[in-house]
């Protein structure tokens, strides 16, 4: 006999177990939400860094070469820097091959290439104009039928080259965007610089 005392078995009741499991699920969901937010934040920061780095690299390469362009015609061998097309998304110029300016390069073209017709940053049906399976959004350097992507940047979404009346100053405006991870928001950046034409 127990003398009227109730002996309780050691263990958890069903209610205690249910509450413990509910609290565990809530803590796990909060942790998962925080993890997802953290991953998105890191992906967006990484995409922004890539966009800004690409813009700097493109401008550095363009500036280094364009500042040496001829600002005056000296036909038939030298032609002054000029923009091409109404959108001003292309420039053509020549640079000296020697210090005396007696020999000049063949024409060099910087051209904005953009296959992203709808501006969503993704390769959609009908947008792959060159058939390479990738969305082209870059500045291309073309000389003597050799084309290469400037600074290996493929996220330039807009470009404009504007020459002043004397052809001594070129204003370059670039915008770039990159999707931040799978289904993430796009990271965007824009910059404008003026390049003094030295020749």
N, C-alpha and C positions, 0 to 999 in steps of 0.2 A: 504494500500500500504506500501511497505517496503522502499520506497525512494531509490531504486536501490541497496540496501544492500541485500546480500544473507545470509540467515539464515541457518546455518548448524545444522542438528539434532545431538544431542549428542548421541554418540555410537561408535561402531567400524565398520570399513569397513571389507569386506570379506578378503581382502589382509592382514589386520592387524590380523584378527582372524587366518588365515592360518599360518602366521609367528609365532604367539604366540604358536599355537599347535605344529608346527615343532620344535621350541625351547624346548618346554616341553618334546616332545618325545626324542630329542637328550639328554637332561639332564637326563631323566629317563634311557635311554640306558647306558649312562656313569655310572650312579649310580649302575645299575644292574651289569655291567661288574666289577666295583670295588668291589661290594658285593660278586660276585662269586669268584673273585681272593682272596679276604680276607678269604672266607670260605675254599677254597682249601689250602691256606697258613696255616690256623689254623689246618685243618685236617692233613696236612703233618707234622707239628710240633708236634701234638699230637701223631701221629704214630711213629715218630722218638723217642719221649720220651718213649713211650711204649716199643719199641725195645731195647733201651739202658737200661731201667729199668729191662726188662726181662733178658737180657744178664748178668747184674750185679747179679741179684737174683739167676740165675742158677749157675753161677760161685761161688758165696758165699756158696751155699748149697753143691755143689760138693767138693769144697776145704775143708770145715769143716769136711767132712767124709773121703775123700780120703787121706788126709795127715796122717791119723792114720793107713793106710793100712800096711800090712806086706810087706817088700821088700825082704825077704828071705823065702825060703821054710822051713818048719819044719813038714814034712809029718809024720803021716797021717792026722793031724788035721789042719795045717796051710799051706796055699799056697800063694806064693808071688803074688803081683798085676801083672796082665797081660792084654794085649790088645787082642781082638778077631777079626779075619777076616782081609783081605787085606786092606780094607778101614780104618781100625783102628777107627771104629765108635762105639766101645764097649769096656768097661773095666770090669774086674772081680777082686774082692779083698775081704779080710776079715779084720775086725777091732777087737781090743781087747775088751773084755767085763769087764775086771778088770784092776787095775793099775799094777798088777804083770805080766800081759801078759800070765797068765796060761789058761785062757778061751778066745776063739775066736768066733766071730759070724759065722753064716752060710754064704756062699758066697753071696756077694752083687754085682749086675750088674748095671752099668749105660750104657744104650743103646740108640743110636740115632734112632728114629722112624720117617720115612718120607714117607707119602703116596702121596706126591706131585710129581708125575712122570715127569711132564713137567715143573716144577719149576715156574708156574705162580701164585702161592699163592691162587688158587681157587680150590674148590672141583669139579673136572670134572668126567665125566662118567668113571667108571672102577677104580677110585682111592681110593674108600672107602673100603680098605682091611678088616678093623675090623667091618664094617657094622653099625657103630654108627651114620652115617649121618653127620659127621664132618671130616674135613681135619686134620689128625694128623701130626704135625711137632714139635716134642719135644724130650727131653731127658727123658727116663723112668727109674725109679729106681725099680729094681726087687729083691725081697728077699723072699724066702720060698713061691713061687707062688703068692705073693702079688705085684701088679704093681701099681705105681702111677706116675703121671707127676711131674717132678722136678720143683719146684717153680711155678707151675701152668702156665708155659709159653708154648704157643702152636704156636710160630712163628719162631722156630729155623729151618733154612733152610739147614745148614751144620754143622757137628761136626766132630772133629778128636781128638783122644787121642794118644799121642806119648810118650812112655817111653824111658828114656836113657838106656844105656847098664847096668848100675849098679842097675837099678830100684829104684833109689833114687829121680828122678825128672820126673814128668809127665807134659808134655806141652799140654794144652787144647786150641783148637782153635774153636771158635763158630761164626757162622754167623746167623743173624736173619733178617727177612723182614716182613713187614706188609703193606697191601694195605691201602692207605690213603683215606678213604671214598669211595663212589660209583664211580667206574671207575677212581679213582685217581691213581697217580703214587705210586709205592711202596717205602716205607721208609726202608732203609737198615742200618745195623750196623754190625760190626765185632770186635772181641776182641780175644786176645791170652794172656794166663797167664801160669806161671810155678808154679807147686805145689811141694813143697819139701816133700818127703815121710819120716815121722819121725821114723817109726818102722823098 
